[in-house]
């Protein structure tokens, strides 16, 4: 029997909100899946469709973008831009045979540590249910 599958989750987090919520979750000792790698951004508007696809190519089993609440983005519409890019990337993922639900956008205020923990757990569970990202399986075959 092979090793049990442990999903890898990548979270692109805005420093003004979700990243602070992640920090707070840590200080509140909220339990969430340890399999998440957090990428800190100035604003989710910085995240490109290509960054999202690259995260999957690099072996993530699930990816999420977490930005400020709609209307609260410090760069006005960065989170709306991110929302559109997530939608576009989901479509592209579907076209190459990767389940679009491996990718999601969340809006998490800085004080909402429980929502951050719930987002990590939700995406970890999705990945666990879907199994390893097909690109990761291919890469591991080659390695
Ligand atoms: Fe947080 Fe733009 S500053 S999403």
Backbone and ligand atoms as CSV (ligand in chain L), in Angstrom:
chain,resi,resn,atom,element,x,y,z
A,1,UNK,N,N,0.845,-1.211,0.000
A,1,UNK,CA,C,0.000,0.000,0.000
A,1,UNK,C,C,0.869,1.244,0.000
A,2,UNK,N,N,0.511,2.249,-0.833
A,2,UNK,CA,C,1.263,3.500,-0.853
A,2,UNK,C,C,0.957,4.320,0.393
A,3,UNK,N,N,1.653,5.455,0.474
A,3,UNK,CA,C,1.407,6.347,1.613
A,3,UNK,C,C,0.030,6.975,1.482
A,4,UNK,N,N,-0.574,7.319,2.624
A,4,UNK,CA,C,-1.878,7.977,2.591
A,4,UNK,C,C,-1.722,9.337,1.908
A,5,UNK,N,N,-2.735,9.703,1.166
A,5,UNK,CA,C,-2.686,10.968,0.435
A,5,UNK,C,C,-2.903,12.157,1.362
A,6,UNK,N,N,-1.939,13.045,1.387
A,6,UNK,CA,C,-2.075,14.277,2.169
A,6,UNK,C,C,-2.151,15.444,1.201
A,7,UNK,N,N,-3.315,16.069,1.091
A,7,UNK,CA,C,-3.455,17.154,0.111
A,7,UNK,C,C,-2.539,18.337,0.410
A,8,UNK,N,N,-2.084,18.953,-0.676
A,8,UNK,CA,C,-1.313,20.195,-0.551
A,8,UNK,C,C,-2.239,21.323,-0.993
A,9,UNK,N,N,-2.378,22.308,-0.121
A,9,UNK,CA,C,-3.264,23.437,-0.416
A,9,UNK,C,C,-2.431,24.717,-0.441
A,10,UNK,N,N,-2.660,25.540,-1.441
A,10,UNK,CA,C,-1.979,26.832,-1.510
A,10,UNK,C,C,-3.029,27.925,-1.357
A,11,UNK,N,N,-2.759,28.881,-0.485
A,11,UNK,CA,C,-3.692,29.981,-0.238
A,11,UNK,C,C,-3.022,31.306,-0.585
A,12,UNK,N,N,-3.563,32.006,-1.554
A,12,UNK,CA,C,-3.085,33.348,-1.890
A,12,UNK,C,C,-3.889,34.321,-1.035
A,13,UNK,N,N,-3.229,34.935,-0.046
A,13,UNK,CA,C,-3.951,35.751,0.934
A,13,UNK,C,C,-3.531,37.211,0.889
A,14,UNK,N,N,-4.519,38.073,0.893
A,14,UNK,CA,C,-4.273,39.513,0.968
A,14,UNK,C,C,-3.754,39.853,2.374
A,15,UNK,N,N,-2.722,40.669,2.431
A,15,UNK,CA,C,-2.118,40.985,3.741
A,15,UNK,C,C,-3.053,41.794,4.645
A,16,UNK,N,N,-3.997,42.502,4.050
A,16,UNK,CA,C,-4.885,43.349,4.852
A,16,UNK,C,C,-6.021,42.571,5.518
A,17,UNK,N,N,-6.286,41.387,5.023
A,17,UNK,CA,C,-7.461,40.698,5.579
A,17,UNK,C,C,-7.138,39.232,5.877
A,18,UNK,N,N,-7.186,38.395,4.845
A,18,UNK,CA,C,-7.063,36.950,5.083
A,18,UNK,C,C,-5.742,36.582,5.760
A,19,UNK,N,N,-4.658,37.306,5.395
A,19,UNK,CA,C,-3.375,36.965,6.009
A,19,UNK,C,C,-3.419,37.270,7.514
A,20,UNK,N,N,-4.051,38.386,7.863
A,20,UNK,CA,C,-4.202,38.728,9.287
A,20,UNK,C,C,-5.130,37.732,9.968
A,21,UNK,N,N,-6.161,37.301,9.244
A,21,UNK,CA,C,-7.077,36.313,9.816
A,21,UNK,C,C,-6.333,34.997,10.081
A,22,UNK,N,N,-5.390,34.662,9.190
A,22,UNK,CA,C,-4.598,33.437,9.370
A,22,UNK,C,C,-3.730,33.561,10.622
A,23,UNK,N,N,-3.142,34.751,10.786
A,23,UNK,CA,C,-2.315,35.029,11.957
A,23,UNK,C,C,-3.136,34.909,13.237
A,24,UNK,N,N,-4.299,35.500,13.175
A,24,UNK,CA,C,-5.193,35.492,14.326
A,24,UNK,C,C,-5.628,34.060,14.653
A,25,UNK,N,N,-5.888,33.296,13.606
A,25,UNK,CA,C,-6.293,31.893,13.819
A,25,UNK,C,C,-5.194,31.169,14.593
A,26,UNK,N,N,-3.929,31.501,14.242
A,26,UNK,CA,C,-2.797,30.905,14.945
A,26,UNK,C,C,-2.788,31.317,16.403
A,27,UNK,N,N,-2.965,32.621,16.661
A,27,UNK,CA,C,-2.917,33.056,18.074
A,27,UNK,C,C,-4.123,32.564,18.861
A,28,UNK,N,N,-5.245,32.361,18.172
A,28,UNK,CA,C,-6.426,31.843,18.882
A,28,UNK,C,C,-6.357,30.313,19.035
A,29,UNK,N,N,-5.299,29.756,18.473
A,29,UNK,CA,C,-5.110,28.298,18.463
A,29,UNK,C,C,-6.299,27.571,17.842
A,30,UNK,N,N,-6.823,28.170,16.772
A,30,UNK,CA,C,-7.912,27.491,16.056
A,30,UNK,C,C,-7.299,26.337,15.281
A,31,UNK,N,N,-7.995,25.248,15.255
A,31,UNK,CA,C,-7.452,24.090,14.540
A,31,UNK,C,C,-7.814,24.177,13.069
A,32,UNK,N,N,-6.808,24.075,12.225
A,32,UNK,CA,C,-7.093,23.903,10.795
A,32,UNK,C,C,-6.004,23.048,10.187
A,33,UNK,N,N,-6.327,22.516,9.019
A,33,UNK,CA,C,-5.405,21.583,8.383
A,33,UNK,C,C,-4.014,22.200,8.240
A,34,UNK,N,N,-2.979,21.468,8.608
A,34,UNK,CA,C,-1.617,22.018,8.525
A,34,UNK,C,C,-1.039,21.970,7.114
A,35,UNK,N,N,-1.823,21.483,6.159
A,35,UNK,CA,C,-1.275,21.262,4.814
A,35,UNK,C,C,-1.292,22.490,3.926
A,36,UNK,N,N,-1.548,23.637,4.516
A,36,UNK,CA,C,-1.688,24.836,3.692
A,36,UNK,C,C,-0.406,25.655,3.628
A,37,UNK,N,N,-0.094,26.113,2.422
A,37,UNK,CA,C,1.051,27.021,2.246
A,37,UNK,C,C,0.462,28.386,1.876
A,38,UNK,N,N,0.814,29.380,2.675
A,38,UNK,CA,C,0.217,30.702,2.467
A,38,UNK,C,C,1.149,31.603,1.656
A,39,UNK,N,N,0.607,32.193,0.619
A,39,UNK,CA,C,1.351,33.167,-0.174
A,39,UNK,C,C,0.741,34.531,0.143
A,40,UNK,N,N,1.584,35.416,0.698
A,40,UNK,CA,C,1.095,36.733,1.128
A,40,UNK,C,C,1.145,37.738,-0.025
A,41,UNK,N,N,0.035,38.416,-0.246
A,41,UNK,CA,C,-0.039,39.393,-1.340
A,41,UNK,C,C,-0.407,40.762,-0.784
A,42,UNK,N,N,-0.033,41.816,-1.506
A,42,UNK,CA,C,-0.455,43.179,-1.135
A,42,UNK,C,C,-1.965,43.329,-1.301
A,43,UNK,N,N,-2.494,42.593,-2.266
A,43,UNK,CA,C,-3.922,42.651,-2.592
A,43,UNK,C,C,-4.185,41.457,-3.505
A,44,UNK,N,N,-5.356,40.873,-3.440
A,44,UNK,CA,C,-5.610,39.713,-4.319
A,44,UNK,C,C,-5.658,40.131,-5.788
A,45,UNK,N,N,-5.794,41.459,-6.032
A,45,UNK,CA,C,-5.770,41.941,-7.410
A,45,UNK,C,C,-4.438,41.646,-8.082
A,46,UNK,N,N,-3.418,41.307,-7.279
A,46,UNK,CA,C,-2.088,40.994,-7.820
A,46,UNK,C,C,-2.029,39.575,-8.394
A,47,UNK,N,N,-2.978,38.775,-8.035
A,47,UNK,CA,C,-2.903,37.381,-8.466
A,47,UNK,C,C,-3.410,37.259,-9.906
A,48,UNK,N,N,-2.620,36.578,-10.681
A,48,UNK,CA,C,-2.922,36.415,-12.085
A,48,UNK,C,C,-3.464,35.014,-12.338
A,49,UNK,N,N,-4.212,34.866,-13.414
A,49,UNK,CA,C,-4.713,33.534,-13.779
A,49,UNK,C,C,-3.538,32.554,-13.894
A,50,UNK,N,N,-2.425,33.053,-14.450
A,50,UNK,CA,C,-1.264,32.180,-14.630
A,50,UNK,C,C,-0.686,31.694,-13.300
A,51,UNK,N,N,-0.701,32.583,-12.262
A,51,UNK,CA,C,-0.199,32.170,-10.940
A,51,UNK,C,C,-1.036,31.016,-10.415
A,52,UNK,N,N,-2.327,31.110,-10.657
A,52,UNK,CA,C,-3.238,30.076,-10.135
A,52,UNK,C,C,-2.968,28.746,-10.838
A,53,UNK,N,N,-2.815,28.826,-12.162
A,53,UNK,CA,C,-2.570,27.586,-12.910
A,53,UNK,C,C,-1.198,27.013,-12.553
A,54,UNK,N,N,-0.225,27.904,-12.344
A,54,UNK,CA,C,1.135,27.470,-12.015
A,54,UNK,C,C,1.142,26.726,-10.671
A,55,UNK,N,N,0.322,27.185,-9.737
A,55,UNK,CA,C,0.278,26.518,-8.426
A,55,UNK,C,C,-0.143,25.058,-8.610
A,56,UNK,N,N,-1.069,24.815,-9.511
A,56,UNK,CA,C,-1.483,23.426,-9.773
A,56,UNK,C,C,-0.352,22.671,-10.479
A,57,UNK,N,N,0.271,23.355,-11.420
A,57,UNK,CA,C,1.377,22.709,-12.137
A,57,UNK,C,C,2.489,22.346,-11.153
A,58,UNK,N,N,2.664,23.173,-10.119
A,58,UNK,CA,C,3.706,22.906,-9.120
A,58,UNK,C,C,3.270,21.874,-8.070
A,59,UNK,N,N,2.092,21.323,-8.223
A,59,UNK,CA,C,1.709,20.202,-7.357
A,59,UNK,C,C,0.632,20.465,-6.325
A,60,UNK,N,N,0.033,21.655,-6.326
A,60,UNK,CA,C,-1.044,21.895,-5.350
A,60,UNK,C,C,-2.248,21.029,-5.727
A,61,UNK,N,N,-2.924,20.514,-4.715
A,61,UNK,CA,C,-4.138,19.727,-4.963
A,61,UNK,C,C,-5.375,20.613,-4.877
A,62,UNK,N,N,-5.238,21.741,-4.197
A,62,UNK,CA,C,-6.313,22.728,-4.134
A,62,UNK,C,C,-5.670,24.089,-3.894
A,63,UNK,N,N,-6.321,25.101,-4.415
A,63,UNK,CA,C,-5.791,26.460,-4.318
A,63,UNK,C,C,-6.946,27.385,-3.976
A,64,UNK,N,N,-6.697,28.347,-3.097
A,64,UNK,CA,C,-7.719,29.368,-2.926
A,64,UNK,C,C,-7.116,30.753,-2.807
A,65,UNK,N,N,-7.946,31.711,-3.165
A,65,UNK,CA,C,-7.568,33.110,-3.086
A,65,UNK,C,C,-8.469,33.711,-2.025
A,66,UNK,N,N,-7.884,34.432,-1.075
A,66,UNK,CA,C,-8.697,35.010,-0.007
A,66,UNK,C,C,-8.421,36.504,0.077
A,67,UNK,N,N,-9.448,37.271,-0.212
A,67,UNK,CA,C,-9.292,38.712,-0.229
A,67,UNK,C,C,-10.251,39.393,0.724
A,68,UNK,N,N,-10.145,40.718,0.743
A,68,UNK,CA,C,-11.021,41.521,1.592
A,68,UNK,C,C,-12.475,41.356,1.150
A,69,UNK,N,N,-13.364,41.731,2.038
A,69,UNK,CA,C,-14.789,41.701,1.712
A,69,UNK,C,C,-15.019,42.617,0.501
A,70,UNK,N,N,-16.016,42.299,-0.291
A,70,UNK,CA,C,-16.308,43.161,-1.433
A,70,UNK,C,C,-16.661,44.558,-0.916
A,71,UNK,N,N,-16.062,45.579,-1.527
A,71,UNK,CA,C,-16.273,46.959,-1.067
A,71,UNK,C,C,-15.190,47.410,-0.092
A,72,UNK,N,N,-14.371,46.475,0.421
A,72,UNK,CA,C,-13.345,46.811,1.416
A,72,UNK,C,C,-11.913,46.714,0.899
A,73,UNK,N,N,-11.747,46.409,-0.373
A,73,UNK,CA,C,-10.390,46.249,-0.916
A,73,UNK,C,C,-9.655,47.594,-0.832
A,74,UNK,N,N,-8.407,47.561,-0.335
A,74,UNK,CA,C,-7.625,48.788,-0.205
A,74,UNK,C,C,-7.212,49.346,-1.563
A,75,UNK,N,N,-7.321,48.539,-2.584
A,75,UNK,CA,C,-6.985,49.007,-3.932
A,75,UNK,C,C,-8.263,49.041,-4.776
A,76,UNK,N,N,-9.326,49.341,-4.126
A,76,UNK,CA,C,-10.661,49.520,-4.714
A,76,UNK,C,C,-11.300,48.242,-5.247
A,77,UNK,N,N,-10.746,47.746,-6.369
A,77,UNK,CA,C,-11.445,46.620,-6.999
A,77,UNK,C,C,-10.557,45.405,-7.199
A,78,UNK,N,N,-9.450,45.352,-6.439
A,78,UNK,CA,C,-8.529,44.227,-6.605
A,78,UNK,C,C,-9.215,42.899,-6.369
A,79,UNK,N,N,-10.057,42.842,-5.348
A,79,UNK,CA,C,-10.717,41.561,-5.036
A,79,UNK,C,C,-11.743,41.175,-6.110
A,80,UNK,N,N,-12.308,42.179,-6.774
A,80,UNK,CA,C,-13.263,41.861,-7.855
A,80,UNK,C,C,-12.495,41.332,-9.068
A,81,UNK,N,N,-11.310,41.917,-9.266
A,81,UNK,CA,C,-10.458,41.442,-10.355
A,81,UNK,C,C,-10.058,39.977,-10.070
A,82,UNK,N,N,-9.691,39.728,-8.815
A,82,UNK,CA,C,-9.292,38.367,-8.426
A,82,UNK,C,C,-10.453,37.395,-8.637
A,83,UNK,N,N,-11.642,37.841,-8.300
A,83,UNK,CA,C,-12.817,36.979,-8.462
A,83,UNK,C,C,-12.993,36.579,-9.940
A,84,UNK,N,N,-12.792,37.562,-10.819
A,84,UNK,CA,C,-12.917,37.273,-12.259
A,84,UNK,C,C,-11.824,36.304,-12.710
A,85,UNK,N,N,-10.620,36.497,-12.160
A,85,UNK,CA,C,-9.508,35.625,-12.575
A,85,UNK,C,C,-9.711,34.199,-12.076
A,86,UNK,N,N,-10.248,34.082,-10.879
A,86,UNK,CA,C,-10.527,32.740,-10.335
A,86,UNK,C,C,-11.554,32.042,-11.239
A,87,UNK,N,N,-12.556,32.805,-11.631
A,87,UNK,CA,C,-13.593,32.240,-12.495
A,87,UNK,C,C,-12.989,31.778,-13.833
A,88,UNK,N,N,-12.122,32.632,-14.377
A,88,UNK,CA,C,-11.478,32.309,-15.651
A,88,UNK,C,C,-10.572,31.074,-15.501
A,89,UNK,N,N,-9.818,31.031,-14.404
A,89,UNK,CA,C,-8.903,29.902,-14.179
A,89,UNK,C,C,-9.693,28.607,-13.973
A,90,UNK,N,N,-10.841,28.706,-13.323
A,90,UNK,CA,C,-11.672,27.506,-13.122
A,90,UNK,C,C,-12.083,26.934,-14.481
A,91,UNK,N,N,-12.430,27.842,-15.382
A,91,UNK,CA,C,-12.862,27.413,-16.715
A,91,UNK,C,C,-11.694,26.707,-17.432
A,92,UNK,N,N,-10.506,27.310,-17.332
A,92,UNK,CA,C,-9.335,26.720,-17.993
A,92,UNK,C,C,-8.987,25.363,-17.378
A,93,UNK,N,N,-9.121,25.276,-16.049
A,93,UNK,CA,C,-8.815,24.001,-15.381
A,93,UNK,C,C,-9.738,22.918,-15.926
A,94,UNK,N,N,-11.021,23.253,-16.013
A,94,UNK,CA,C,-12.004,22.292,-16.522
A,94,UNK,C,C,-11.632,21.824,-17.924
A,95,UNK,N,N,-11.134,22.767,-18.728
A,95,UNK,CA,C,-10.783,22.414,-20.111
A,95,UNK,C,C,-9.598,21.460,-20.194
A,96,UNK,N,N,-8.727,21.486,-19.174
A,96,UNK,CA,C,-7.584,20.559,-19.217
A,96,UNK,C,C,-7.802,19.340,-18.308
A,97,UNK,N,N,-9.030,19.156,-17.867
A,97,UNK,CA,C,-9.366,17.941,-17.121
A,97,UNK,C,C,-9.077,17.996,-15.623
A,98,UNK,N,N,-8.934,19.206,-15.078
A,98,UNK,CA,C,-8.732,19.340,-13.622
A,98,UNK,C,C,-10.031,19.905,-13.041
A,99,UNK,N,N,-10.528,19.276,-11.994
A,99,UNK,CA,C,-11.812,19.667,-11.432
A,99,UNK,C,C,-11.778,21.136,-10.975
A,100,UNK,N,N,-12.669,21.978,-11.519
A,100,UNK,CA,C,-12.670,23.403,-11.155
A,100,UNK,C,C,-12.888,23.652,-9.665
A,101,UNK,N,N,-13.529,22.719,-8.974
A,101,UNK,CA,C,-13.769,22.960,-7.538
A,101,UNK,C,C,-12.488,22.849,-6.703
A,102,UNK,N,N,-11.394,22.526,-7.338
A,102,UNK,CA,C,-10.101,22.568,-6.626
A,102,UNK,C,C,-9.649,24.007,-6.396
A,103,UNK,N,N,-10.347,24.937,-7.032
A,103,UNK,CA,C,-9.985,26.357,-6.920
A,103,UNK,C,C,-11.190,27.144,-6.408
A,104,UNK,N,N,-10.935,28.096,-5.496
A,104,UNK,CA,C,-12.053,28.885,-4.964
A,104,UNK,C,C,-11.585,30.272,-4.539
A,105,UNK,N,N,-12.538,31.176,-4.490
A,105,UNK,CA,C,-12.274,32.535,-3.982
A,105,UNK,C,C,-13.065,32.720,-2.700
A,106,UNK,N,N,-12.439,33.279,-1.679
A,106,UNK,CA,C,-13.127,33.596,-0.426
A,106,UNK,C,C,-12.896,35.072,-0.102
A,107,UNK,N,N,-13.831,35.638,0.613
A,107,UNK,CA,C,-13.653,37.003,1.136
A,107,UNK,C,C,-13.653,36.870,2.650
A,108,UNK,N,N,-12.511,37.222,3.258
A,108,UNK,CA,C,-12.334,36.973,4.693
A,108,UNK,C,C,-11.808,38.237,5.363
A,109,UNK,N,N,-12.541,38.795,6.277
A,109,UNK,CA,C,-12.062,40.010,6.934
A,109,UNK,C,C,-10.955,39.640,7.937
A,110,UNK,N,N,-10.153,40.642,8.306
A,110,UNK,CA,C,-8.992,40.407,9.174
A,110,UNK,C,C,-9.375,39.781,10.512
A,111,UNK,N,N,-10.594,40.056,10.965
A,111,UNK,CA,C,-10.990,39.546,12.287
A,111,UNK,C,C,-11.655,38.174,12.205
A,112,UNK,N,N,-11.849,37.678,10.967
A,112,UNK,CA,C,-12.610,36.435,10.842
A,112,UNK,C,C,-11.720,35.187,10.774
A,113,UNK,N,N,-11.000,34.968,11.859
A,113,UNK,CA,C,-10.116,33.804,11.920
A,113,UNK,C,C,-10.879,32.489,11.709
A,114,UNK,N,N,-12.086,32.335,12.285
A,114,UNK,CA,C,-12.788,31.068,12.068
A,114,UNK,C,C,-13.104,30.816,10.595
A,115,UNK,N,N,-13.396,31.885,9.855
A,115,UNK,CA,C,-13.685,31.691,8.427
A,115,UNK,C,C,-12.424,31.269,7.682
A,116,UNK,N,N,-11.276,31.827,8.078
A,116,UNK,CA,C,-10.023,31.400,7.438
A,116,UNK,C,C,-9.805,29.905,7.692
A,117,UNK,N,N,-9.972,29.507,8.941
A,117,UNK,CA,C,-9.780,28.082,9.285
A,117,UNK,C,C,-10.774,27.219,8.507
A,118,UNK,N,N,-12.006,27.685,8.380
A,118,UNK,CA,C,-13.024,26.913,7.660
A,118,UNK,C,C,-12.665,26.801,6.175
A,119,UNK,N,N,-12.113,27.881,5.603
A,119,UNK,CA,C,-11.731,27.855,4.185
A,119,UNK,C,C,-10.617,26.828,3.960
A,120,UNK,N,N,-9.635,26.819,4.845
A,120,UNK,CA,C,-8.531,25.845,4.703
A,120,UNK,C,C,-9.094,24.425,4.807
A,121,UNK,N,N,-9.940,24.218,5.789
A,121,UNK,CA,C,-10.488,22.871,5.981
A,121,UNK,C,C,-11.362,22.452,4.802
A,122,UNK,N,N,-12.157,23.389,4.311
A,122,UNK,CA,C,-13.033,23.092,3.171
A,122,UNK,C,C,-12.206,22.665,1.942
A,123,UNK,N,N,-11.148,23.437,1.653
A,123,UNK,CA,C,-10.350,23.128,0.465
A,123,UNK,C,C,-9.547,21.836,0.659
A,124,UNK,N,N,-9.111,21.579,1.876
A,124,UNK,CA,C,-8.380,20.335,2.147
A,124,UNK,C,C,-9.324,19.152,1.949
A,125,UNK,N,N,-10.550,19.304,2.438
A,125,UNK,CA,C,-11.531,18.222,2.297
A,125,UNK,C,C,-11.874,17.963,0.836
A,126,UNK,N,N,-12.048,19.068,0.080
A,126,UNK,CA,C,-12.331,18.900,-1.354
A,126,UNK,C,C,-11.218,18.107,-2.024
A,127,UNK,N,N,-9.969,18.510,-1.722
A,127,UNK,CA,C,-8.821,17.839,-2.352
A,127,UNK,C,C,-8.757,16.375,-1.917
A,128,UNK,N,N,-9.079,16.140,-0.665
A,128,UNK,CA,C,-9.039,14.760,-0.157
A,128,UNK,C,C,-10.070,13.900,-0.897
A,129,UNK,N,N,-11.234,14.505,-1.109
A,129,UNK,CA,C,-12.316,13.789,-1.795
A,129,UNK,C,C,-11.944,13.541,-3.273
A,130,UNK,N,N,-11.318,14.532,-3.908
A,130,UNK,CA,C,-11.005,14.413,-5.336
A,130,UNK,C,C,-9.728,13.605,-5.590
A,131,UNK,N,N,-8.881,13.508,-4.572
A,131,UNK,CA,C,-7.603,12.807,-4.751
A,131,UNK,C,C,-6.555,13.763,-5.289
A,132,UNK,N,N,-5.347,13.233,-5.542
A,132,UNK,CA,C,-4.258,14.102,-5.994
A,132,UNK,C,C,-4.592,14.802,-7.309
A,133,UNK,N,N,-4.117,16.012,-7.442
A,133,UNK,CA,C,-4.261,16.769,-8.687
A,133,UNK,C,C,-3.623,15.941,-9.807
A,134,UNK,N,N,-4.322,15.752,-10.926
A,134,UNK,CA,C,-3.796,14.899,-12.001
A,134,UNK,C,C,-2.419,15.339,-12.492
A,135,UNK,N,N,-2.118,16.636,-12.441
A,135,UNK,CA,C,-0.790,17.097,-12.889
A,135,UNK,C,C,0.288,16.622,-11.938
A,136,UNK,N,N,-0.049,16.597,-10.644
A,136,UNK,CA,C,0.919,16.150,-9.625
A,136,UNK,C,C,1.229,14.672,-9.851
A,137,UNK,N,N,0.176,13.907,-10.162
A,137,UNK,CA,C,0.396,12.469,-10.380
A,137,UNK,C,C,1.342,12.260,-11.550
A,138,UNK,N,N,1.127,13.048,-12.637
A,138,UNK,CA,C,1.985,12.938,-13.819
A,138,UNK,C,C,3.427,13.262,-13.447
A,139,UNK,N,N,3.610,14.386,-12.711
A,139,UNK,CA,C,4.957,14.834,-12.349
A,139,UNK,C,C,5.663,13.787,-11.498
A,140,UNK,N,N,4.895,13.147,-10.587
A,140,UNK,CA,C,5.514,12.153,-9.700
A,140,UNK,C,C,5.900,10.888,-10.465
A,141,UNK,N,N,5.157,10.616,-11.547
A,141,UNK,CA,C,5.486,9.450,-12.375
A,141,UNK,C,C,6.835,9.656,-13.059
A,142,UNK,N,N,7.049,10.906,-13.514
A,142,UNK,CA,C,8.277,11.244,-14.245
A,142,UNK,C,C,9.483,11.259,-13.291
A,143,UNK,N,N,9.253,11.775,-12.055
A,143,UNK,CA,C,10.354,11.931,-11.098
A,143,UNK,C,C,10.927,10.583,-10.668
L,1,LIG,FE1,FE,-7.352,43.041,0.281
L,1,LIG,FE2,FE,-7.405,44.157,-2.145
L,1,LIG,S1,S,-6.506,44.935,-0.368
L,1,LIG,S2,S,-8.138,42.201,-1.534
